[in-house]
Amino acid sequence: MLRDITIGKYYNGSSLIHSLDCRTKLAGALLYIVSLFFVKDPILFIPCLVYLLILYRLASIPWHYILKGLRSIVVLLVFTFVFQSLITSGRELFSIGFLSVSYEGLMKAIRLVSRISLMILMASLLAYTTTPTQMAAGLEKSLGFLEKLKVPVHEMAMMVSIAFRFIPVFIEEVNIIMDAQASRGVDFYSGNVFRRMGKMMPLVVPLFVSAIRRSAELAMAMEARGYTDAGNRTRYRELIYTKKDRTAYLISILMFLLILISGLLL
């Protein structure tokens, strides 16, 4: 299952979404995620999903690539759905032994799972169409006004960039460790869920050691190249808004207002 994780990986392309300014995509993703918290009626998640699928289509990302990434969070979504259905009290729909599922719990579970799924899909779209370097540049440019308040914006953007860049690296590292242990007779795919989770624990120590080693190597490489946070930095490519960015801003704001008004009225 870890091999199917595509979240955090950049999908190289030349689509309309890829060509947008990274600040436009960051603002659009933020507005979309915030609007999801105002949705109360589960039926409203359908147009939210349709809007997201249109964006994926414009980004020219294959559907099998999207589904492959979702496979890694199915267990989390199922657990969240079952847990919320059982712990929320209300009008009982049915019961299994001493466990009962209420109508309120079912609706809450649907809203929560739908919200988590759409948030992950939007965050994945942002990662698919924006490189870590672009992400850091967009964050630094968007939050530049905070530097007047002595907020280390550049350092924060650099940390985000490094974090995004290392997500696929660590996933690949886990796969290598799993292959090494599987060659020694460890079976990660047999037994129930709890037994398989127990087999995953030996992966933590070598992964932790690898993370420390890679971070030390990265720090040495940055120091060797004279990296410093002092002074104003210039960029080889400046971020400039175009007509399609302004159109994308308008569409994102209209979608945000539509979801917000619908969520408040229904």
Beta strands, then each sheet from edge to edge (+ up, - down):
strand 1: 92-96
strand 2: 99-102
sheet 1: 1+ 2-
end
